[in-house]
Amino acid sequence: MEHNVGVGAIVGLVLASSIYVWNNEKFSRVQKTILLIFFIFPPAQWVGILVVLAYNSYKVNNSTEKITERKVEQVKINLDNSISSLKDLKDKGILTDEEYKTKVKKIDAEKTEQNLKKSLEYKQLKSLFDSGILTKEEFENKVKLIKTVSIKKTEDIISEVYDFKVTLINNEILTILGIPEKTNNILGCIVKTTSGSISNNIFISDKYLYEVQNKKIVNFYKPQIIQLKDGKRCITYRKFSHLTKGDFIFYDNNLCLPNGQYPITVFEKIIVKENRLQ
């Protein structure tokens, strides 16, 4: 009897893992086929699932596109920090208004260049150039055309800005300063609080978690509830619809999770360090 129960449990687990593989978009068609064949030897299938998930995650996070995106994003953050430093020097009288405007104009040009490299049109042209379909001259001419269109769009944007107040979960008010009225883009905007303290690098409202560095918003995340395998509910603050490295996570009462590993399902787990996914 006990033997039959054990066999039944194994069959149930194999069926569950096979359904998980079949419905999971993280696996390619070839990977799904191989993993499903392994159902005849369950341990091989289960180990294979973990290995393939780790491989796919590594491949995605270390792709040329992802590496380039991270570099471009870091450059943008550095440029924003440079503008903040320039403003501070201008306010202290170390830089003249003319010097400040000249430096900022140069940084804005560099930011435009970085935004261009992140655009879909640039990536499409770069792919055609790398594959030999476009010559170097054709590629450069098309990039210049994209720049011209981008500059025109930028000039069409109304430069008026407004401030926006957000009530945080601790009832403090976070004010986001200088949001462009045309784009409503809060990234790079300076923030202040009613208490005047911005020593923390995260601020949480009922709709978003705002990540702040050097008094400026560098990212914002949307909340979504998940349940751990032990039944405890958590709030994840995600940059995208799916969980990614760097997302924030707390218990559903916004208390911190201790550093460690937390199973979500039989086959999935998350690693948490300082309330962020690793």
C-alpha positions in Angstrom: 0.0 0.0 0.0 2.8 2.4 1.0 4.6 1.5 -2.3 1.5 2.4 -4.3 1.2 5.7 -2.5 4.9 6.5 -3.3 4.4 5.6 -6.9 1.3 7.7 -7.2 3.1 10.7 -5.6 6.0 10.4 -8.1 3.6 10.1 -11.0 1.8 13.2 -9.8 5.0 15.2 -9.5 6.2 14.1 -12.9 2.8 15.2 -14.4 3.0 18.6 -12.6 6.6 19.2 -13.7 5.8 18.2 -17.3 2.8 20.6 -17.4 5.0 23.3 -15.9 7.5 22.7 -18.7 4.9 22.7 -21.5 3.2 25.9 -20.4 6.4 27.8 -19.5 7.5 30.4 -22.1 11.0 30.5 -20.6 11.7 27.2 -22.4 12.4 26.9 -26.1 10.6 24.3 -28.2 13.7 22.1 -28.3 14.2 22.4 -24.5 10.6 21.5 -23.9 10.9 18.4 -26.1 14.0 17.2 -24.3 12.7 17.8 -20.8 9.4 16.1 -21.6 11.3 13.0 -22.9 13.0 12.9 -19.5 9.6 12.1 -17.8 10.7 8.4 -18.0 13.4 9.2 -15.5 11.9 11.9 -13.1 15.1 13.0 -11.3 16.8 13.7 -14.7 13.8 15.9 -15.7 13.8 17.8 -12.4 17.5 18.5 -12.5 17.2 19.4 -16.2 14.5 21.9 -15.5 16.7 23.7 -12.9 19.8 23.6 -15.2 17.9 24.9 -18.2 16.2 27.7 -16.2 19.6 28.8 -14.9 21.1 28.6 -18.4 18.3 30.6 -20.0 18.5 33.2 -17.2 22.2 33.6 -17.6 22.0 33.8 -21.4 19.3 36.5 -21.3 21.1 38.6 -18.6 24.4 38.4 -20.4 23.3 38.9 -24.0 24.9 41.6 -26.0 21.7 43.6 -26.0 21.2 43.4 -22.2 24.9 44.3 -21.5 24.5 47.3 -23.9 21.3 48.4 -22.2 22.9 48.3 -18.8 25.9 50.3 -20.0 23.6 52.9 -21.7 21.5 53.1 -18.5 24.6 53.6 -16.3 25.8 56.4 -18.7 22.5 58.1 -18.4 22.5 58.0 -14.6 26.1 59.4 -14.6 25.0 62.2 -16.9 22.0 63.0 -14.7 24.4 63.1 -11.7 26.7 65.4 -13.6 23.9 67.9 -14.3 23.0 67.8 -10.6 26.6 68.6 -9.7 26.7 71.4 -12.2 23.6 72.9 -10.8 25.0 72.7 -7.3 28.2 74.5 -8.4 26.1 77.2 -10.2 24.0 77.7 -7.1 27.2 78.2 -5.1 28.5 80.8 -7.6 31.4 78.6 -8.7 30.0 78.4 -12.2 28.5 81.2 -14.2 25.1 80.8 -15.8 26.7 80.8 -19.2 29.2 78.1 -18.2 26.3 76.0 -16.6 24.2 76.2 -19.8 27.2 75.3 -22.0 28.0 72.2 -19.9 24.4 71.1 -19.6 23.9 71.5 -23.4 26.9 69.2 -24.0 25.5 66.6 -21.5 22.0 66.8 -23.1 23.6 66.1 -26.5 25.3 63.0 -25.0 22.0 61.9 -23.4 20.3 62.2 -26.8 23.1 60.0 -28.3 22.5 57.4 -25.6 18.7 57.5 -26.1 19.3 57.0 -29.8 21.3 53.8 -29.2 18.4 52.5 -27.1 15.8 53.1 -29.8 14.3 50.3 -31.9 15.2 52.1 -35.1 18.9 52.2 -34.2 18.9 48.6 -33.2 17.3 47.6 -36.5 19.8 49.6 -38.5 22.7 48.2 -36.4 21.5 44.7 -37.1 21.3 45.3 -40.8 24.8 46.9 -40.8 26.3 44.0 -38.8 24.8 41.5 -41.2 26.3 43.3 -44.2 23.0 44.5 -45.7 23.9 48.1 -45.1 27.2 49.7 -45.9 29.0 51.9 -43.3 28.0 55.0 -45.3 24.3 53.9 -45.5 24.3 53.1 -41.8 25.7 56.5 -40.8 23.3 58.4 -43.1 20.3 56.6 -41.7 21.5 57.2 -38.1 21.8 60.9 -39.0 18.2 60.8 -40.2 17.0 59.3 -36.9 18.9 62.0 -35.0 17.2 64.7 -37.1 13.8 63.2 -36.4 14.6 62.8 -32.7 15.8 66.4 -32.4 12.6 67.6 -34.1 10.4 65.6 -31.6 12.4 67.0 -28.7 11.9 70.6 -30.0 8.2 70.0 -30.2 8.0 68.9 -26.6 6.6 71.7 -24.4 9.1 72.6 -21.8 6.6 73.5 -19.1 6.9 71.3 -15.9 4.8 70.7 -12.8 5.2 69.2 -9.4 3.3 66.2 -8.1 2.6 65.1 -4.5 2.5 61.4 -3.5 1.2 60.1 -0.2 3.6 57.4 1.1 2.5 54.4 3.2 4.0 56.1 6.3 1.7 59.1 5.5 4.6 61.3 4.6 4.3 63.4 1.5 6.8 62.9 -1.3 6.9 65.7 -3.9 8.3 65.0 -7.3 9.6 68.2 -8.8 9.8 69.4 -12.4 7.8 66.7 -14.2 7.7 67.6 -18.0 4.1 68.3 -18.7 4.2 66.8 -22.2 5.9 63.5 -21.4 5.0 63.0 -17.7 8.4 61.2 -17.4 9.4 61.2 -13.7 12.8 59.6 -14.2 15.6 62.1 -13.3 13.1 64.3 -11.4 14.3 65.7 -8.0 12.2 64.7 -5.0 11.7 66.2 -1.5 9.7 65.0 1.5 7.7 66.9 4.1 10.3 65.9 6.7 13.1 67.1 4.5 14.8 63.7 4.8 15.7 61.7 1.7 18.3 59.5 3.3 16.4 56.4 2.3 16.8 55.3 -1.3 13.2 53.9 -1.6 9.8 55.5 -1.1 6.7 53.4 -1.2 3.1 54.5 -2.0 0.1 52.4 -2.6 0.7 52.5 -6.3 4.5 52.6 -6.8 7.9 52.1 -5.2 10.2 54.9 -6.1 14.0 54.3 -6.2 16.0 57.4 -5.5 19.7 58.2 -5.8 21.2 61.6 -5.2 17.7 63.0 -4.6 16.6 61.9 -8.1 14.2 59.2 -9.2 16.2 56.5 -11.1 13.5 53.9 -11.3 9.9 53.1 -10.2 8.3 49.8 -9.7 4.7 48.5 -9.7 3.4 46.3 -6.8 2.2 42.7 -7.3 1.3 40.1 -4.7 2.9 36.6 -4.7 2.6 33.7 -2.3 5.6 31.8 -1.1 5.5 28.0 -0.9 5.1 28.2 2.9 1.9 30.2 2.3 3.2 33.6 3.3 2.1 36.5 1.1 4.7 39.0 -0.2 4.5 42.2 -2.2 6.9 42.3 -5.1 7.7 45.7 -6.7 8.5 45.0 -10.3 10.1 47.0 -13.1 8.4 44.6 -15.7 5.4 42.3 -15.6 7.7 39.4 -14.7 10.1 39.1 -11.8 13.6 40.2 -12.6 16.9 40.7 -10.8 16.9 44.0 -8.8 13.1 44.0 -8.1 12.1 44.7 -4.5 10.2 42.3 -2.3 8.6 42.7 1.2 6.1 40.8 3.2 2.6 42.0 2.5 2.7 44.2 5.6 5.8 45.9 4.1 8.1 44.3 6.7 11.5 43.3 5.4 12.4 39.7 4.4 15.6 38.3 5.9 18.3 37.6 3.4 18.1 34.0 2.0 16.3 31.7 -0.4 12.5 31.4 -0.6 10.7 28.6 -2.6 7.7 29.8 -4.6 6.9 26.4 -6.1 8.5 23.0 -6.1 10.7 24.0 -8.9 11.1 27.8 -8.5 12.7 29.8 -5.8 13.9 33.4 -5.3 17.0 34.7 -3.6 16.6 37.8 -1.5 19.3 40.2 -0.3 18.5 43.5 1.3 14.9 43.2 0.0 16.0 42.8 -3.6 15.9 39.8 -5.9 19.3 38.5 -6.8 
